Amino acid sequence: MSKKLTDDEKKQIYDEIHRFLAEELEIPTEKIKPDSRVIDDLGGDSLMFLELVDEFKKKYDVVIEMRVIGQYFQSHPVHTVAQIAQAVCDIVEGGDALVGNPPQPAQP
């Protein structure tokens, strides 16, 4: 099931990610910018991405397999705070339809 997010909801998602990173990394919020690289600039790690996605999946009641999220991140790498926010919005809006289904093997 997918959901179309409003601009206000997208801003709320960004703001929640911003607060999450500030708390988790113990960094003042004013030091976290949309183009801040979470790992390189802020000292975060890739597990934070999964934790954030999991929180928003629960909040927006999104049904999506980890396999699909993994496929999404392979084709849409995220590094900055803004990219994380966009990825979360894409996941909430797309659900399991986020990436195309892999081709099925041909039947003999």
C-alpha positions in Angstrom: 0.0 0.0 0.0 1.4 3.3 -1.0 0.7 6.8 0.3 1.1 10.2 -1.3 2.9 12.5 1.1 2.0 16.2 1.4 4.8 18.9 1.4 4.1 19.4 5.1 4.6 15.6 5.8 7.9 15.7 3.7 9.1 18.6 5.8 8.1 16.8 9.0 10.1 13.8 7.9 13.2 15.9 7.2 12.8 17.6 10.6 12.4 14.3 12.4 15.6 13.0 10.7 17.4 16.2 11.6 16.4 15.8 15.2 17.2 12.1 15.3 20.7 12.7 13.9 21.4 15.5 16.4 20.4 13.3 19.3 22.1 10.1 18.1 25.3 11.9 17.2 25.2 14.5 20.0 25.7 17.3 17.5 24.0 20.7 17.7 21.1 20.9 15.2 22.6 24.0 13.6 25.6 22.0 12.5 23.4 19.6 10.5 22.7 20.9 7.0 20.8 19.2 4.1 24.1 18.6 2.3 25.9 17.2 5.4 27.2 13.8 4.7 26.0 11.6 7.5 29.0 9.3 7.6 31.9 11.5 6.4 30.8 14.9 8.0 28.8 13.9 11.0 30.4 10.6 12.1 27.3 8.5 11.7 27.0 5.0 10.3 25.0 3.0 7.8 22.9 1.4 10.5 21.3 4.8 11.2 19.8 4.6 7.7 18.1 1.3 8.5 16.9 2.6 12.0 15.4 5.7 10.4 13.6 3.7 7.7 12.3 1.3 10.3 10.9 4.1 12.4 9.1 5.7 9.5 7.8 2.3 8.2 6.1 1.9 11.6 4.9 5.5 11.8 3.3 5.5 8.3 2.3 1.8 8.5 4.3 0.9 5.4 4.6 -2.7 4.3 7.9 -3.3 2.5 10.5 -6.1 2.6 14.1 -5.4 3.5 15.1 -6.9 0.2 13.2 -4.1 -1.6 14.8 -1.5 0.6 18.2 -3.0 -0.2 17.5 -2.9 -3.9 16.4 0.8 -3.6 19.6 1.8 -1.8 21.7 0.0 -4.4 20.3 2.1 -7.2 19.8 5.2 -5.1 22.8 5.6 -2.7 22.3 8.0 0.1 25.0 10.0 1.7 23.5 13.4 2.8 20.7 14.3 5.2 18.6 15.5 2.3 19.1 12.2 0.4 18.1 10.3 3.5 14.9 12.3 3.8 14.2 11.8 0.1 14.7 8.0 0.4 12.4 7.8 3.4 9.7 9.7 1.5 10.2 7.4 -1.5 9.9 4.3 0.7 6.8 5.7 2.5 5.2 6.6 -0.8 6.2 3.5 -2.8 6.0 0.6 -0.3 6.8 -2.7 -1.9 6.2 -1.1 -5.4 9.3 1.0 -4.8 11.4 -1.0 -7.2 10.3 -3.1 -10.1 9.8 -6.8 -9.5 12.8 -8.8 -10.7 12.1 -10.7 -13.9 10.7 -14.2 -13.5 12.7 -17.1 -15.0 11.3 -18.3 -18.3 9.1 -21.4 -18.1 10.4 -24.4 -20.0 
